[in-house]
């Protein structure tokens, strides 16, 4: 198992982010939250993020996705964290999806880690991931997995101690079309971040 440690520079970045953005767990979803989450999702897809949707992503489809996520949160199947600025505007989000199989009670997937393009390069992704790791550990999960088709995200995950475990060529389509490779990572959690 790897120890949860954050480098000094990343820790300072996360602390700076936490001074300007608040990360909270969303347990209930009103229309305002659904719309704000949809704004982030639509922006990421428009920006080329391979997160399961094709361009153009309609507002109706994005809203339906978040309503489904809200139902999963209500059923206890996942956690949803959101980073918001001082005014409460959602800048980013991440999900911790619990493994559905009884032989994997210790495992969860990090899913749909999204940061609006206007809020990137400010440490929000690192802060969301650190908060997701703490939330997963608090829920009794000791092994996390995730995948990405983004080289920027790969660098972030490696910097935060995630271990790469392979690339699957042509795993998914980019939002504008064309196959992309996907890299898988894991993180064994032992102690709080």
C-alpha positions as CSV (number, residue, x, y, z in Angstrom):
1,X,0.0,0.0,0.0
2,X,1.2,3.5,-0.7
3,X,1.2,6.2,1.9
4,X,-1.0,9.2,1.1
5,X,1.4,12.0,0.8
6,X,1.3,15.2,-1.1
7,X,4.4,17.1,-2.2
8,X,5.1,20.4,-0.6
9,X,4.3,22.4,-3.8
10,X,1.1,20.5,-4.4
11,X,0.1,20.9,-0.7
12,X,0.7,24.7,-0.9
13,X,-1.4,24.8,-4.1
14,X,-4.2,22.9,-2.5
15,X,-4.1,25.1,0.6
16,X,-4.2,28.2,-1.7
17,X,-7.2,26.8,-3.6
18,X,-9.0,26.1,-0.3
19,X,-8.6,29.7,0.6
20,X,-10.4,30.8,-2.6
21,X,-12.6,27.7,-3.3
22,X,-14.7,25.5,-1.1
23,X,-15.0,21.8,-1.7
24,X,-18.2,20.3,-0.4
25,X,-20.1,17.0,-0.7
26,X,-23.4,17.4,-2.5
27,X,-26.1,15.2,-0.8
28,X,-29.2,16.9,-2.3
29,X,-29.6,18.5,-5.7
30,X,-31.8,21.4,-6.6
31,X,-32.2,22.8,-10.0
32,X,-29.5,25.4,-9.4
33,X,-26.9,22.6,-8.7
34,X,-28.0,20.6,-11.7
35,X,-27.7,23.6,-14.0
36,X,-24.3,24.5,-12.5
37,X,-23.0,20.9,-12.8
38,X,-24.3,20.8,-16.4
39,X,-22.4,24.0,-17.1
40,X,-19.2,22.4,-16.1
41,X,-19.8,19.2,-18.0
42,X,-20.8,21.0,-21.2
43,X,-17.8,23.2,-21.0
44,X,-15.4,20.2,-20.5
45,X,-17.0,18.3,-23.4
46,X,-16.8,21.5,-25.6
47,X,-13.2,21.7,-24.6
48,X,-12.5,18.2,-25.9
49,X,-12.6,16.1,-22.6
50,X,-13.3,12.4,-23.2
51,X,-15.7,11.9,-20.4
52,X,-18.4,9.8,-22.0
53,X,-20.2,12.4,-24.2
54,X,-20.0,13.5,-27.8
55,X,-20.2,17.1,-29.1
56,X,-22.5,18.9,-29.1
57,X,-23.7,18.0,-25.6
58,X,-27.2,19.3,-25.1
59,X,-28.4,20.9,-21.9
60,X,-31.2,18.3,-21.6
61,X,-28.7,15.4,-21.9
62,X,-26.3,17.0,-19.4
63,X,-29.2,17.7,-16.9
64,X,-30.4,14.1,-17.3
65,X,-26.9,12.8,-16.5
66,X,-26.7,14.8,-13.3
67,X,-30.2,13.8,-12.3
68,X,-29.0,10.2,-12.6
69,X,-25.9,11.0,-10.5
70,X,-28.2,12.5,-7.9
71,X,-30.2,9.3,-7.8
72,X,-27.0,7.3,-7.3
73,X,-26.0,9.6,-4.5
74,X,-29.4,9.2,-2.8
75,X,-29.1,5.4,-3.1
76,X,-25.6,5.4,-1.5
77,X,-23.9,4.2,-4.7
78,X,-21.6,7.2,-5.0
79,X,-20.4,10.5,-3.4
80,X,-20.3,13.7,-5.4
81,X,-17.9,16.6,-4.4
82,X,-18.0,20.0,-5.9
83,X,-15.5,22.9,-5.8
84,X,-17.2,26.3,-5.6
85,X,-15.9,29.9,-5.6
86,X,-16.6,32.4,-2.8
87,X,-19.9,33.3,-4.5
88,X,-21.0,29.6,-4.6
89,X,-20.5,29.1,-8.4
90,X,-19.5,25.5,-9.1
91,X,-16.0,25.4,-10.7
92,X,-15.4,21.6,-10.7
93,X,-16.6,18.3,-9.5
94,X,-15.5,14.7,-8.9
95,X,-17.4,11.5,-8.1
96,X,-16.4,8.5,-5.9
97,X,-18.4,5.6,-7.4
98,X,-18.4,2.6,-5.0
99,X,-17.7,-0.8,-6.6
100,X,-21.1,-2.7,-7.0
101,X,-19.7,-6.2,-6.4
102,X,-19.7,-7.8,-3.0
103,X,-16.2,-9.1,-3.5
104,X,-14.9,-5.5,-3.8
105,X,-16.2,-3.6,-0.8
106,X,-12.8,-1.9,-0.4
107,X,-12.8,-0.4,-3.9
108,X,-14.1,2.7,-5.6
109,X,-13.7,4.5,-8.9
110,X,-12.9,8.2,-9.2
111,X,-15.1,9.4,-12.0
112,X,-16.0,12.5,-13.9
113,X,-13.3,14.7,-12.4
114,X,-14.2,17.9,-14.2
115,X,-12.9,21.5,-13.9
116,X,-14.4,24.3,-15.9
117,X,-11.8,25.7,-18.4
118,X,-12.0,29.2,-16.8
119,X,-10.9,27.7,-13.4
120,X,-8.1,25.4,-14.6
121,X,-4.4,25.8,-13.5
122,X,-5.4,27.0,-10.1
123,X,-5.1,23.7,-8.2
124,X,-8.8,22.9,-8.1
125,X,-8.2,19.5,-9.7
126,X,-5.6,18.6,-7.1
127,X,-7.8,19.8,-4.3
128,X,-10.8,17.8,-5.6
129,X,-8.7,14.7,-5.9
130,X,-7.3,15.1,-2.4
131,X,-10.8,15.6,-1.0
132,X,-12.1,12.6,-3.0
133,X,-9.3,10.4,-1.5
134,X,-10.2,11.6,2.0
135,X,-13.9,11.0,1.4
136,X,-13.2,7.5,0.0
137,X,-11.1,6.6,2.9
138,X,-13.8,7.9,5.3
139,X,-16.2,5.6,3.5
140,X,-13.9,2.6,4.1
141,X,-12.5,2.4,0.6
142,X,-8.8,1.6,0.5
143,X,-8.3,1.1,-3.3
144,X,-9.2,3.7,-5.9
145,X,-9.0,3.4,-9.7
146,X,-9.5,6.0,-12.5
147,X,-8.9,6.4,-16.1
148,X,-8.0,9.4,-18.3
149,X,-7.4,10.3,-21.9
150,X,-5.8,13.6,-21.0
151,X,-2.1,14.1,-20.7
152,X,-2.6,17.1,-18.4
153,X,-4.6,14.8,-16.0
154,X,-2.0,12.1,-16.3
155,X,0.7,14.5,-15.0
156,X,-1.6,15.6,-12.2
157,X,-2.3,12.0,-11.1
158,X,1.4,11.0,-11.2
159,X,2.3,14.1,-9.2
160,X,-0.2,13.2,-6.6
161,X,1.1,9.6,-6.2
162,X,-1.2,7.7,-8.4
163,X,0.3,4.6,-10.1
164,X,-0.2,4.0,-13.8
165,X,-1.1,0.5,-14.6
166,X,-1.7,0.5,-18.4
167,X,-2.9,2.0,-21.5
168,X,-5.7,0.7,-23.7
169,X,-5.4,1.9,-27.3
170,X,-8.5,3.2,-29.0
171,X,-10.6,2.8,-25.8
172,X,-13.0,5.6,-26.4
173,X,-14.0,8.3,-28.8
174,X,-13.0,12.0,-28.3
175,X,-16.1,14.2,-28.1
176,X,-15.5,15.5,-31.6
177,X,-14.9,12.0,-33.0
178,X,-11.8,9.9,-33.4
179,X,-10.5,7.2,-31.1
180,X,-8.3,8.0,-28.1
181,X,-6.1,5.9,-25.9
182,X,-7.0,5.7,-22.2
183,X,-4.5,5.4,-19.3
184,X,-5.6,3.6,-16.1
185,X,-4.3,4.5,-12.6
186,X,-4.8,3.2,-9.1
187,X,-4.1,4.4,-5.6
188,X,-3.9,2.3,-2.5
189,X,-5.1,4.4,0.5
190,X,-3.6,3.8,3.9
191,X,-3.9,7.0,5.9
192,X,-5.5,10.3,5.5
193,X,-4.1,13.0,3.1
